[in-house]
Amino acid sequence: MPQNKTGKKRLALRPFSGKNIAMLLVVLLVCVGIFGWAGYITLPKAADVSRQEMVNEEADDFTTPLGAEDTIKQTLMVEGRLYGVSLYITNYGKMANGTLHLQLQNAAGETVASSNTNMALFPDNTFYRFVFDTMVDGGAGTEYTLVITASPHTPQDVVGFGKSTPAAQAPAAEEPPHYNLANFALTQNGQPAQGTLALRYVTQHAGNFIVRAYAFFAALVTAVLLLLYWCLFVQKIAVHRVFLVAAIGLGSVFMFLIPPRTAPDEYAHITTTYHYTNVLLGQPEIGEPGTLTVRAGDEMMLTNYDFGATDVFAYQRIAEGLMAPTPKGDVVAIPARGVSVFPFMYTAPTLGVLLARLLGLNQVWLLLLGRFANLLLFAFVGSRAIKRMPFAKPLLFCVGLLPMCLQLAASFCYDTYVLALAFYFTATVLDYTYNKKTMGIKQMVWLGLLAAFIAPAKTVYLVLVAMVFIIPLTQYKNKRFGWLARGGIVAAALLVWGIFNIMVVGVVTGSPVPTDAELASGIGANGDSLYFFTIRYILGHIPQTIKLLLLTLWQQGPLWLQGLIGGRLGEIIAINIEINWLFVIGMLVVVLLAALPDETDTTLLRTPHRWLFVAIALSVTGLFVLACITWTPINYTSIFGIQGRYFLPVLPLVLLAMRGKNLRFVKPAGAVLGFSMAALVALSQLDAFMIIVAR
């Protein structure tokens, strides 16, 4: 690689060859073909998605039949946006031919929106939705007039409209906005008519927005894949730099793809992050314990999953929020549930949200900058980890690009911090071990700091620190110093872990073992037993516990694999994004192939190191099982709470331990495997998009 005047290496761009241009065109055409096909089968249905609000559901009477010379006018009181209306229609048991015209007029008599519909489409005696050609915004409350006329083919082609009689005086809806139907005047041919049309407002409609959103999504993914092909096959850039590009590019897609607050436990992570920005800004808490002080209008900081916007309208709200002004007003206290964990795990998203608040940006920018800051942390630290790996760089590259890793990284989840440091710690230990670096004070302090920042993140990952024991004692100045150094690193991890984690003695001692009579009556309102698999209960019920473990493996094994790879995205409580199993299996195959050595990368783990890595992975698994089984009710048939993503930090250890000399690539395949993983991730993102917009 060429060097500049300071002696540092610089990147020299290689010229395009005809073959490279042709392959880039192939990638482009394949992307256009796949995204075009997916859009063709998905967008028409997605564009027709709408949400409706009941205004008047009573249809115990009908207007007189609407003919060519007739006009029906219905006064409407609109609060907020109106995309159209739904009317209760009868065609008197006979299909009507012609066109029905709807015009929405303002107080000045000007037509502000309209709809023209083929009457042959109308079903008999039910609501039919009409979408206007233009959305109108009634603001806090605006009066409009809905004018209904028809152009029938023959005098017999008539329709009627359901209405209430007489006009209702009470609000029609239990939830706001409350419409008093006494203000909804109905006339036919200029004559007052009793009642109000059976009416619903179309308050949200995807329409052309989803087409534009899909075009943005397809263009972004296509651009990322083209850039990765250029980096890997044309410029042949170092793999750690390509990972930085790939993680930021594909992670940015996840940043927009996963609806707000629907990544795993993201609502609690957002709450905690916002709390830390309050502390940094000196914002005093104004509510009782269990509340969070927020700017008025920061709905993204609500304390629950976003059940109401996990479809196309989530994207619509994000797009509109990008240009919306910051709400003005005082701070308010809302109910909140944060997470009490190692504060450093929220460093990146806290800085992102802090920047947004200092710049006076609105809630959507708070969400995006918080997510993006976490993604940058993962991409940068992951890139450094790959650079430090003395061998098997494609392995860490492909693991880091798994959809589950990128989804977590492109959210507020603190798993991002754990993953990034676990990968970097693993790479650093391997670098010191297999590059035979002398272990001086600098190296030991660095390992000690990494261990100290990993240990308190989650107790189960404390055993990762045991990797320091693979560094040979011969690389220290003497064996005694080596043992002291290893012990010091472990001690640093234990010390910080002890400061930020308090062990619950009740997990060991357990509650008293219930009698049969107590078991018969110890059932909660939700059907769960009030007793759990405490250590004491397990020791007294060994056969039941073994059965529970075997059933858990049988019932949840596929779910763990989905969670490990990223075959089930989002938080299932709020939204279930189950990716096609073909993509999951494809990514699993790529990861396994990436673990194989090739002719230029023949280094393998030594046998003792191999067994230690397996032991660490099994220990993490065992600790997770132990933690989860202790909060599993005794009438459950499988352990509660284990998720595949918990095993991501030790996945590289397992793959490295499997790496042998009997199966290898004849030629380096890292670039092909890396691009294959990126392409499969892109297909998974496309699948996720199609699932979300079809909800």
C-alpha positions as CSV (number, residue, x, y, z in Angstrom):
1,M,0.0,0.0,0.0
2,P,1.5,3.4,-0.9
3,Q,2.7,5.7,1.9
4,N,2.4,9.5,2.3
5,K,5.2,11.9,3.3
6,T,4.8,11.0,7.0
7,G,5.4,7.4,6.3
8,K,1.8,6.3,7.1
9,K,0.0,4.1,4.7
10,R,-2.7,5.7,2.6
11,L,-5.5,4.2,0.6
12,A,-4.9,4.1,-3.1
13,L,-8.0,3.6,-5.3
14,R,-7.7,1.0,-8.1
15,P,-9.2,1.7,-11.5
16,F,-12.3,-0.1,-12.6
17,S,-11.9,-3.0,-15.0
18,G,-14.6,-4.1,-17.5
19,K,-15.3,-7.2,-15.4
20,N,-15.8,-5.1,-12.3
21,I,-18.2,-2.7,-14.1
22,A,-20.1,-5.7,-15.4
23,M,-20.4,-7.3,-12.0
24,L,-21.5,-4.0,-10.4
25,L,-24.2,-3.8,-13.1
26,V,-25.2,-7.4,-12.3
27,V,-25.6,-6.5,-8.6
28,L,-27.6,-3.4,-9.5
29,L,-29.9,-5.4,-11.9
30,V,-30.4,-8.1,-9.3
31,C,-31.3,-5.5,-6.6
32,V,-33.7,-3.8,-9.0
33,G,-35.3,-7.1,-10.0
34,I,-35.8,-8.3,-6.4
35,F,-36.9,-5.0,-5.0
36,G,-39.2,-4.4,-8.0
37,W,-40.8,-7.8,-7.6
38,A,-41.3,-7.3,-3.9
39,G,-42.7,-3.9,-4.4
40,Y,-45.1,-5.1,-7.0
41,I,-46.6,-7.8,-4.8
42,T,-46.5,-5.7,-1.5
43,L,-47.1,-2.1,-2.2
44,P,-50.7,-2.1,-3.6
45,K,-52.0,-3.7,-0.5
46,A,-49.8,-1.7,1.8
47,A,-50.8,1.6,0.1
48,D,-54.4,0.8,0.8
49,V,-54.0,0.4,4.6
50,S,-55.9,2.9,6.6
51,R,-57.2,3.6,10.1
52,Q,-60.8,4.7,10.8
53,E,-62.5,6.5,13.7
54,M,-66.2,5.9,14.4
55,V,-68.3,9.0,14.4
56,N,-71.8,7.5,14.1
57,E,-72.4,3.8,13.9
58,E,-76.3,3.9,14.0
59,A,-77.8,2.9,10.7
60,D,-81.4,2.1,11.6
61,D,-82.8,4.2,8.7
62,F,-81.8,5.1,5.2
63,T,-81.9,8.2,3.0
64,T,-84.1,8.2,-0.1
65,P,-82.4,6.6,-3.1
66,L,-79.8,8.9,-4.7
67,G,-80.5,9.5,-8.4
68,A,-78.9,11.6,-11.0
69,E,-80.6,14.8,-9.9
70,D,-80.3,14.3,-6.2
71,T,-77.8,15.8,-3.7
72,I,-77.1,14.8,-0.2
73,K,-75.2,17.2,2.1
74,Q,-73.8,16.2,5.5
75,T,-72.1,18.8,7.8
76,L,-69.0,17.4,9.4
77,M,-67.0,18.6,12.4
78,V,-63.4,17.5,11.9
79,E,-60.7,17.5,14.5
80,G,-57.3,16.6,13.0
81,R,-56.5,15.0,9.7
82,L,-59.1,13.6,7.4
83,Y,-58.1,11.3,4.5
84,G,-61.6,10.2,3.6
85,V,-64.8,8.8,5.1
86,S,-66.6,5.5,5.3
87,L,-70.4,5.5,4.7
88,Y,-73.0,2.8,5.3
89,I,-74.3,2.0,1.8
90,T,-77.2,-0.1,0.5
91,N,-77.7,-0.9,-3.2
92,Y,-81.1,-2.5,-2.5
93,G,-79.9,-5.9,-3.4
94,K,-78.9,-5.0,-6.9
95,M,-75.6,-3.9,-8.3
96,A,-75.6,-0.3,-9.3
97,N,-73.6,1.0,-12.3
98,G,-72.3,4.5,-12.5
99,T,-70.1,6.9,-10.5
100,L,-70.6,8.2,-7.0
101,H,-69.1,11.7,-6.4
102,L,-68.0,12.9,-3.0
103,Q,-66.9,16.5,-2.5
104,L,-65.6,18.0,0.8
105,Q,-66.3,21.7,0.9
106,N,-65.1,24.3,3.4
107,A,-67.1,27.0,5.0
108,A,-66.7,29.2,1.9
109,G,-68.2,26.6,-0.3
110,E,-64.8,25.7,-2.0
111,T,-64.1,22.1,-2.8
112,V,-60.9,21.0,-0.8
113,A,-61.0,17.3,-1.5
114,S,-63.0,14.8,-3.6
115,S,-63.5,11.2,-4.4
116,N,-65.1,9.5,-7.5
117,T,-65.9,5.8,-7.2
118,N,-67.5,3.2,-9.4
119,M,-70.8,2.2,-7.8
120,A,-70.5,-1.4,-9.0
121,L,-67.8,-1.8,-6.2
122,F,-70.3,-1.2,-3.4
123,P,-71.3,-4.2,-1.2
124,D,-74.9,-4.2,0.1
125,N,-75.7,-3.0,3.6
126,T,-72.2,-2.4,5.0
127,F,-69.6,0.4,5.3
128,Y,-67.5,1.3,2.3
129,R,-64.4,3.5,2.5
130,F,-63.8,6.5,0.3
131,V,-60.3,8.0,0.2
132,F,-60.1,11.6,-0.9
133,D,-57.6,12.8,-3.5
134,T,-56.2,15.3,-0.9
135,M,-55.8,15.0,2.8
136,V,-57.3,17.9,4.8
137,D,-56.4,18.9,8.3
138,G,-59.2,20.2,10.5
139,G,-56.8,21.3,13.2
140,A,-58.5,21.8,16.6
141,G,-62.0,21.6,15.0
142,T,-63.2,22.7,11.6
143,E,-66.6,22.6,9.9
144,Y,-66.8,21.0,6.4
145,T,-69.7,19.9,4.2
146,L,-69.7,16.5,2.6
147,V,-71.6,16.8,-0.8
148,I,-72.8,13.5,-2.3
149,T,-74.0,13.2,-5.9
150,A,-74.2,10.4,-8.5
151,S,-73.9,9.8,-12.2
152,P,-75.9,6.5,-12.7
153,H,-76.0,4.7,-16.0
154,T,-79.8,4.2,-15.8
155,P,-82.5,5.6,-13.5
156,Q,-82.6,2.1,-11.8
157,D,-78.9,2.4,-10.7
158,V,-79.4,4.0,-7.3
159,V,-77.9,3.7,-3.8
160,G,-78.9,4.7,-0.4
161,F,-77.1,5.7,2.8
162,G,-77.6,4.5,6.3
163,K,-78.4,7.1,8.9
164,S,-79.5,7.5,12.5
165,T,-82.9,8.9,13.3
166,P,-83.5,11.2,15.1
167,A,-80.2,13.0,15.4
168,A,-78.2,11.8,18.4
169,Q,-77.4,14.3,21.1
170,A,-74.8,12.4,23.1
171,P,-71.2,11.9,22.0
172,A,-70.8,9.0,19.7
173,A,-67.4,7.9,20.9
174,E,-66.1,6.8,24.3
175,E,-62.6,8.0,23.5
176,P,-61.7,11.6,22.3
177,P,-62.4,13.3,20.1
178,H,-66.0,13.4,21.2
179,Y,-68.3,14.4,18.3
180,N,-71.7,15.8,19.3
181,L,-73.9,14.7,16.4
182,A,-76.3,17.5,17.0
183,N,-73.8,19.6,15.1
184,F,-73.9,17.3,12.1
185,A,-76.8,18.6,9.9
186,L,-78.1,16.4,7.1
187,T,-80.0,17.6,4.0
188,Q,-81.2,15.9,0.9
189,N,-82.1,18.1,-2.2
190,G,-81.9,21.1,0.0
191,Q,-84.5,19.8,2.5
192,P,-83.5,19.0,6.2
193,A,-83.5,15.4,7.0
194,Q,-83.6,13.9,10.5
195,G,-80.5,12.0,11.7
196,T,-76.9,11.8,10.8
197,L,-75.2,9.6,8.2
198,A,-73.7,6.4,9.5
199,L,-70.2,7.7,9.3
200,R,-66.5,6.9,10.0
201,Y,-63.5,9.2,9.5
202,V,-60.4,7.8,7.7
203,T,-57.8,9.4,10.0
204,Q,-54.8,7.6,8.6
205,H,-54.0,6.3,5.1
206,A,-50.7,4.9,3.7
207,G,-51.3,5.9,0.1
208,N,-48.4,7.2,-1.9
209,F,-46.3,7.6,1.2
210,I,-45.5,3.9,1.5
211,V,-44.4,3.9,-2.2
212,R,-41.9,6.7,-1.4
213,A,-40.8,5.0,1.8
214,Y,-40.2,1.8,-0.1
215,A,-38.2,3.6,-2.8
216,F,-36.0,5.1,0.0
217,F,-35.5,1.7,1.6
218,A,-34.7,-0.1,-1.7
219,A,-32.3,2.7,-2.8
220,L,-30.5,2.7,0.6
221,V,-30.0,-1.1,0.6
222,T,-29.0,-1.2,-3.0
223,A,-26.4,1.6,-2.5
224,V,-25.0,-0.3,0.5
225,L,-24.6,-3.5,-1.4
226,L,-23.0,-1.8,-4.4
227,L,-20.6,0.0,-2.0
228,L,-19.7,-3.3,-0.3
229,Y,-19.0,-5.0,-3.6
230,W,-16.8,-2.1,-4.6
231,C,-14.9,-2.3,-1.3
232,L,-14.5,-6.1,-1.3
233,F,-13.9,-7.0,-4.9
234,V,-12.8,-3.8,-6.7
235,Q,-10.7,-2.0,-4.1
236,K,-10.0,-5.0,-1.9
237,I,-10.0,-2.9,1.2
238,A,-9.0,-4.3,4.5
239,V,-11.8,-6.4,6.0
240,H,-12.0,-4.4,9.2
241,R,-12.6,-1.2,7.2
242,V,-15.3,-2.9,5.1
243,F,-17.0,-4.0,8.3
244,L,-17.2,-0.4,9.4
245,V,-18.9,0.5,6.2
246,A,-21.2,-2.6,6.2
247,A,-22.2,-2.2,9.9
248,I,-23.1,1.5,9.5
249,G,-24.8,1.0,6.1
250,L,-26.9,-2.1,7.0
251,G,-27.4,-0.9,10.6
252,S,-28.8,2.4,9.4
253,V,-31.4,0.4,7.5
254,F,-32.4,-1.2,10.8
255,M,-32.4,2.2,12.5
256,F,-35.4,3.1,10.3
257,L,-36.8,-0.4,9.8
258,I,-37.6,-1.4,13.4
259,P,-40.5,0.8,14.6
260,P,-39.9,3.1,17.6
261,R,-39.6,1.4,21.0
262,T,-40.1,-2.1,19.5
263,A,-36.5,-3.4,19.5
264,P,-35.9,-5.8,22.5
265,D,-36.8,-3.9,25.7
266,E,-36.1,-0.6,23.9
267,Y,-38.8,1.4,25.7
268,A,-37.0,0.8,29.1
269,H,-33.6,1.6,27.5
270,I,-34.9,4.8,26.1
271,T,-36.3,5.8,29.5
272,T,-32.9,5.1,31.2
273,T,-31.0,7.0,28.5
274,Y,-33.3,10.0,28.8
275,H,-32.8,9.9,32.6
276,Y,-29.1,10.1,32.1
277,T,-29.4,13.1,29.8
278,N,-31.6,14.8,32.5
279,V,-28.7,14.2,35.0
280,L,-26.1,15.7,32.6
281,L,-28.3,18.7,31.8
282,G,-29.1,19.3,35.5
283,Q,-32.8,18.7,34.9
284,P,-34.5,18.2,38.3
285,E,-37.1,15.4,38.7
286,I,-40.5,16.9,39.2
287,G,-42.5,13.7,39.7
288,E,-42.8,10.9,42.3
289,P,-40.5,7.9,42.2
290,G,-41.3,5.7,39.2
291,T,-41.8,8.7,36.9
292,L,-39.6,10.4,34.3
293,T,-39.3,14.1,33.7
294,V,-39.5,14.8,29.9
295,R,-40.1,17.8,27.7
296,A,-43.8,18.1,26.9
297,G,-44.3,16.4,23.5
298,D,-41.5,13.7,23.8
299,E,-43.9,10.8,23.2
300,M,-41.0,8.6,22.1
301,M,-40.1,8.4,25.8
302,L,-43.3,6.7,26.8
303,T,-42.8,3.7,29.1
304,N,-44.3,0.9,27.2
305,Y,-44.0,-0.8,23.8
306,D,-45.5,1.1,20.9
307,F,-48.5,-1.1,20.3
308,G,-50.3,1.6,18.3
309,A,-47.7,2.2,15.6
310,T,-46.0,-1.0,14.6
311,D,-47.0,-0.9,10.9
312,V,-46.7,1.5,8.0
313,F,-47.8,4.4,10.1
314,A,-44.7,4.1,12.3
315,Y,-42.7,5.0,9.2
316,Q,-45.1,7.8,8.4
317,R,-44.8,9.3,11.8
318,I,-40.9,9.1,11.6
319,A,-40.9,10.8,8.2
320,E,-43.2,13.5,9.3
321,G,-41.3,14.0,12.5
322,L,-38.1,14.7,10.7
323,M,-39.4,18.1,9.6
324,A,-41.6,18.8,12.6
325,P,-40.7,21.6,15.0
326,T,-39.7,20.9,18.5
327,P,-42.8,21.0,20.8
328,K,-42.8,24.1,23.0
329,G,-43.9,23.8,26.6
330,D,-42.9,22.9,30.1
331,V,-41.5,19.7,31.3
332,V,-43.9,17.0,32.5
333,A,-43.6,13.8,34.6
334,I,-44.8,10.5,33.0
335,P,-44.8,7.0,34.4
336,A,-41.5,5.3,33.7
337,R,-39.7,2.0,34.1
338,G,-36.0,2.2,33.5
339,V,-33.1,-0.2,34.0
340,S,-30.7,-0.1,36.9
341,V,-27.5,-1.5,35.4
342,F,-23.9,-0.5,34.8
343,P,-24.3,3.2,33.6
344,F,-21.4,3.0,31.1
345,M,-23.6,0.7,28.9
346,Y,-25.7,3.7,28.0
347,T,-22.8,6.0,27.2
348,A,-23.3,6.0,23.4
349,P,-27.1,6.5,23.2
350,T,-27.0,9.1,26.0
351,L,-24.5,11.2,24.0
352,G,-26.8,10.9,20.9
353,V,-29.9,12.0,22.8
354,L,-27.9,14.7,24.7
355,L,-26.8,16.1,21.3
356,A,-30.4,16.2,20.0
357,R,-31.6,18.0,23.2
358,L,-28.8,20.5,23.1
359,L,-29.7,21.3,19.4
360,G,-33.4,21.6,20.3
361,L,-34.4,18.7,18.1
362,N,-37.8,16.9,18.4
363,Q,-38.6,13.5,19.6
364,V,-37.9,11.7,16.2
365,W,-34.4,13.1,16.1
366,L,-34.0,12.0,19.8
367,L,-34.8,8.5,18.7
368,L,-32.6,8.5,15.6
369,L,-29.6,10.1,17.1
370,G,-29.7,7.8,20.1
371,R,-29.9,4.8,17.9
372,F,-27.2,6.0,15.5
373,A,-24.8,6.7,18.3
374,N,-25.2,3.2,19.6
375,L,-24.7,1.9,16.0
376,L,-21.5,3.9,15.7
377,L,-20.1,2.4,18.9
378,F,-20.8,-1.1,17.7
379,A,-19.4,-0.5,14.2
380,F,-16.2,1.2,15.4
381,V,-15.4,-1.2,18.2
382,G,-16.3,-4.2,16.0
383,S,-14.0,-2.9,13.3
384,R,-11.2,-2.6,15.8
385,A,-11.8,-6.1,17.0
386,I,-11.6,-7.5,13.5
387,K,-8.3,-5.6,12.9
388,R,-6.9,-7.1,16.1
389,M,-7.9,-10.7,15.3
390,P,-4.7,-12.6,14.4
391,F,-6.7,-15.1,12.3
392,A,-10.3,-15.9,11.4
393,K,-11.2,-12.3,10.5
394,P,-14.1,-13.3,8.2
395,L,-15.6,-15.2,11.1
396,L,-16.0,-12.1,13.3
397,F,-17.0,-10.0,10.2
398,C,-19.9,-12.4,9.5
399,V,-21.0,-12.7,13.1
400,G,-21.0,-9.0,13.5
401,L,-23.3,-8.5,10.5
402,L,-25.9,-11.0,11.8
403,P,-29.4,-9.3,11.8
404,M,-29.7,-9.7,15.5
405,C,-26.4,-7.9,16.1
406,L,-27.3,-5.1,13.8
407,Q,-30.8,-4.7,15.1
408,L,-29.5,-4.4,18.7
409,A,-26.8,-2.0,17.6
410,A,-29.3,0.2,15.8
411,S,-31.4,0.6,18.9
412,F,-31.0,1.9,22.5
413,C,-30.3,-1.7,23.8
414,Y,-27.3,-2.0,26.1
415,D,-26.6,-5.4,24.5
416,T,-24.7,-3.3,21.9
417,Y,-22.1,-2.4,24.5
418,V,-21.8,-6.0,25.7
419,L,-21.4,-7.4,22.2
420,A,-18.8,-4.8,21.1
421,L,-16.6,-5.2,24.2
422,A,-16.9,-9.0,24.2
423,F,-15.8,-9.2,20.6
424,Y,-12.9,-6.7,21.2
425,F,-11.8,-8.5,24.4
426,T,-11.8,-11.9,22.5
427,A,-9.7,-10.4,19.7
428,T,-7.3,-8.7,22.1
429,V,-6.6,-11.9,24.0
430,L,-6.1,-13.8,20.8
431,D,-3.8,-11.1,19.5
432,Y,-1.6,-11.2,22.6
433,T,-1.6,-15.0,22.6
434,Y,-1.0,-15.9,18.9
435,N,1.1,-13.0,17.9
436,K,3.3,-13.7,20.9
437,K,3.4,-10.2,22.2
438,T,5.3,-9.5,25.3
439,M,3.0,-8.9,28.2
440,G,4.1,-5.7,29.8
441,I,2.4,-3.3,32.1
442,K,0.6,-1.5,29.2
443,Q,-0.9,-4.7,27.9
444,M,-2.0,-5.9,31.3
445,V,-3.6,-2.6,32.2
446,W,-5.4,-2.6,28.9
447,L,-6.8,-6.1,29.5
448,G,-7.7,-5.2,33.1
449,L,-9.7,-2.2,31.9
450,L,-11.5,-4.2,29.3
451,A,-12.3,-6.9,31.9
452,A,-13.5,-4.3,34.4
453,F,-15.9,-2.8,31.9
454,I,-17.3,-6.1,30.7
455,A,-17.8,-7.8,34.1
456,P,-20.5,-5.6,35.6
457,A,-22.5,-5.5,32.3
458,K,-24.2,-8.8,32.9
459,T,-23.1,-11.2,35.6
460,V,-23.2,-14.2,33.3
461,Y,-20.5,-12.7,31.1
462,L,-18.1,-12.4,34.0
463,V,-16.6,-15.8,32.9
464,L,-15.4,-14.2,29.7
465,V,-12.5,-12.8,31.7
466,A,-11.2,-16.4,32.0
467,M,-9.8,-16.0,28.5
468,V,-6.8,-14.3,29.8
469,F,-5.5,-17.7,31.0
470,I,-4.7,-18.7,27.4
471,I,-1.9,-16.2,27.2
472,P,1.3,-18.2,27.8
473,L,3.3,-17.5,30.9
474,T,6.4,-17.4,28.7
475,Q,5.2,-14.0,27.3
476,Y,5.5,-12.5,30.8
477,K,8.9,-11.6,32.3
478,N,8.6,-14.7,34.5
479,K,5.9,-17.2,35.6
480,R,5.3,-15.6,39.0
481,F,4.7,-12.3,37.4
482,G,2.4,-13.9,34.8
483,W,0.2,-15.5,37.5
484,L,0.1,-12.2,39.4
485,A,-0.9,-10.4,36.2
486,R,-3.7,-12.9,35.4
487,G,-4.9,-12.7,39.0
488,G,-4.9,-8.9,38.9
489,I,-7.0,-8.8,35.7
490,V,-9.5,-11.2,37.2
491,A,-9.5,-9.3,40.5
492,A,-10.2,-6.0,38.7
493,A,-13.2,-7.6,37.0
494,L,-14.5,-9.1,40.2
495,L,-14.0,-5.8,42.1
496,V,-16.0,-3.7,39.6
497,W,-18.6,-6.5,39.3
498,G,-19.0,-6.5,43.1
499,I,-19.5,-2.7,43.2
500,F,-22.2,-2.6,40.6
501,N,-24.0,-6.0,41.3
502,I,-25.6,-7.3,44.5
503,M,-26.2,-11.0,44.6
504,V,-29.6,-12.1,45.9
505,V,-29.2,-14.7,48.6
506,G,-32.8,-15.8,48.1
507,V,-31.8,-17.4,44.8
508,V,-29.6,-19.9,46.7
509,T,-31.6,-20.5,49.8
510,G,-35.0,-20.4,48.0
511,S,-38.5,-20.3,49.4
512,P,-39.8,-23.2,51.5
513,V,-40.7,-26.2,49.5
514,P,-44.6,-26.2,49.1
515,T,-46.7,-29.1,50.2
516,D,-49.1,-30.9,47.8
517,A,-52.0,-28.9,49.3
518,E,-50.2,-25.7,48.8
519,L,-49.3,-26.6,45.3
520,A,-53.0,-27.3,44.5
521,S,-54.0,-23.8,45.6
522,G,-50.9,-21.8,44.8
523,I,-52.1,-20.6,41.3
524,G,-52.2,-17.0,40.4
525,A,-54.9,-15.2,38.4
526,N,-53.0,-15.7,35.2
527,G,-52.7,-19.4,35.7
528,D,-49.0,-19.4,36.7
529,S,-47.9,-21.1,39.9
530,L,-47.0,-18.8,42.8
531,Y,-43.9,-21.1,43.4
532,F,-40.7,-21.2,41.4
533,F,-37.8,-23.5,40.6
534,T,-35.6,-22.3,43.4
535,I,-32.4,-24.2,44.1
536,R,-34.0,-25.8,47.1
537,Y,-37.0,-26.9,45.0
538,I,-34.7,-28.2,42.2
539,L,-32.7,-30.4,44.6
540,G,-35.9,-32.0,45.9
541,H,-37.4,-32.5,42.4
542,I,-34.5,-33.7,40.2
543,P,-36.7,-35.8,37.7
544,Q,-39.1,-32.8,37.2
545,T,-36.1,-30.5,36.6
546,I,-34.5,-32.8,34.1
547,K,-37.8,-33.1,32.3
548,L,-38.1,-29.3,32.3
549,L,-34.6,-29.0,30.7
550,L,-35.3,-31.5,28.0
551,L,-38.7,-30.0,27.1
552,T,-37.1,-26.6,27.0
553,L,-34.5,-27.7,24.5
554,W,-37.1,-29.4,22.4
555,Q,-39.6,-26.6,22.5
556,Q,-37.4,-23.5,22.4
557,G,-34.3,-24.7,20.5
558,P,-35.6,-23.3,17.2
559,L,-36.5,-20.0,18.9
560,W,-33.0,-19.7,20.3
561,L,-31.5,-20.2,16.8
562,Q,-33.9,-17.6,15.5
563,G,-32.9,-15.2,18.2
564,L,-29.2,-15.9,17.8
565,I,-29.1,-15.3,14.0
566,G,-31.9,-12.7,13.9
567,G,-34.7,-14.7,12.4
568,R,-37.2,-13.1,14.8
569,L,-36.7,-9.4,15.0
570,G,-38.3,-6.7,17.2
571,E,-39.9,-7.4,20.6
572,I,-42.5,-10.2,20.2
573,I,-44.7,-8.6,22.8
574,A,-45.2,-5.6,20.6
575,I,-44.5,-6.9,17.1
576,N,-43.5,-10.3,15.7
577,I,-41.1,-10.0,12.7
578,E,-40.4,-13.6,11.8
579,I,-37.9,-13.8,9.0
580,N,-38.1,-16.5,6.3
581,W,-36.3,-19.6,7.5
582,L,-34.4,-19.9,4.2
583,F,-32.6,-16.7,5.1
584,V,-31.9,-17.8,8.6
585,I,-30.5,-21.1,7.4
586,G,-28.5,-19.3,4.7
587,M,-26.9,-17.0,7.3
588,L,-26.1,-19.9,9.6
589,V,-24.3,-21.7,6.8
590,V,-22.3,-18.6,5.9
591,V,-21.2,-18.1,9.5
592,L,-20.1,-21.8,9.8
593,L,-18.2,-21.5,6.5
594,A,-16.6,-18.3,7.7
595,A,-15.1,-20.3,10.6
596,L,-13.1,-22.4,8.2
597,P,-9.4,-21.7,7.6
598,D,-7.9,-21.2,4.1
599,E,-4.4,-21.5,2.6
600,T,-3.4,-18.1,3.8
601,D,-4.9,-18.4,7.3
602,T,-3.9,-21.7,8.8
603,T,-3.7,-20.8,12.5
604,L,-5.9,-22.9,14.7
605,L,-6.6,-22.8,18.5
606,R,-4.4,-24.9,20.5
607,T,-6.2,-27.9,22.1
608,P,-6.2,-26.5,25.7
609,H,-7.5,-23.1,24.4
610,R,-10.1,-24.9,22.4
611,W,-11.5,-26.6,25.6
612,L,-11.3,-23.4,27.6
613,F,-13.4,-21.6,25.0
614,V,-16.0,-24.4,25.0
615,A,-16.0,-24.3,28.8
616,I,-16.6,-20.5,28.8
617,A,-19.5,-20.9,26.3
618,L,-21.0,-23.7,28.4
619,S,-20.6,-21.7,31.6
620,V,-22.4,-18.7,30.1
621,T,-25.2,-21.0,28.9
622,G,-25.4,-22.7,32.2
623,L,-25.6,-19.4,34.1
624,F,-28.4,-18.1,31.9
625,V,-30.3,-21.4,32.4
626,L,-29.8,-21.1,36.2
627,A,-30.9,-17.5,36.3
628,C,-34.0,-18.1,34.1
629,I,-35.0,-21.3,35.8
630,T,-35.2,-19.5,39.2
631,W,-38.0,-17.3,38.0
632,T,-39.8,-20.0,36.1
633,P,-43.1,-21.1,37.8
634,I,-43.2,-24.8,38.7
635,N,-46.2,-25.5,36.5
636,Y,-44.3,-24.4,33.3
637,T,-43.2,-27.0,30.8
638,S,-40.2,-25.0,29.6
639,I,-37.8,-22.5,31.2
640,F,-39.0,-18.9,31.0
641,G,-36.9,-16.0,29.6
642,I,-34.0,-17.5,27.7
643,Q,-33.4,-15.8,24.4
644,G,-31.0,-16.7,21.6
645,R,-29.4,-13.2,21.5
646,Y,-28.0,-13.8,25.0
647,F,-25.5,-16.2,23.4
648,L,-24.1,-13.8,20.8
649,P,-21.0,-12.7,22.9
650,V,-19.8,-16.4,23.1
651,L,-20.7,-17.4,19.5
652,P,-17.2,-16.5,18.2
653,L,-15.7,-18.7,20.9
654,V,-17.7,-21.7,19.8
655,L,-16.9,-21.2,16.1
656,L,-13.2,-20.8,16.9
657,A,-13.2,-24.0,18.9
658,M,-14.8,-25.8,16.0
659,R,-12.2,-24.5,13.5
660,G,-10.1,-27.5,12.5
661,K,-7.5,-28.6,9.9
662,N,-9.5,-31.3,8.1
663,L,-11.9,-28.9,6.3
664,R,-10.6,-25.7,4.7
665,F,-10.9,-23.5,1.7
666,V,-8.4,-24.0,-1.1
667,K,-8.5,-20.2,-1.8
668,P,-9.4,-17.3,0.4
669,A,-13.2,-16.9,0.5
670,G,-13.5,-14.0,3.0
671,A,-14.8,-11.5,0.5
672,V,-17.3,-13.9,-1.0
673,L,-18.6,-14.9,2.4
674,G,-18.7,-11.3,3.7
675,F,-20.7,-10.1,0.7
676,S,-23.0,-13.2,0.9
677,M,-23.8,-12.4,4.5
678,A,-24.5,-8.7,3.6
679,A,-26.8,-9.9,0.8
680,L,-28.7,-12.3,3.1
681,V,-29.0,-9.5,5.7
682,A,-30.5,-7.2,3.0
683,L,-33.0,-9.9,2.0
684,S,-33.9,-10.3,5.7
685,Q,-34.5,-6.6,5.9
686,L,-36.7,-6.7,2.8
687,D,-38.7,-9.6,4.3
688,A,-39.1,-7.6,7.6
689,F,-40.3,-4.5,5.7
690,M,-42.9,-6.6,3.8
691,I,-44.1,-8.2,7.1
692,I,-44.4,-4.8,8.9
693,V,-46.3,-3.0,6.1
694,A,-48.6,-5.9,5.7
695,R,-49.8,-5.7,9.3
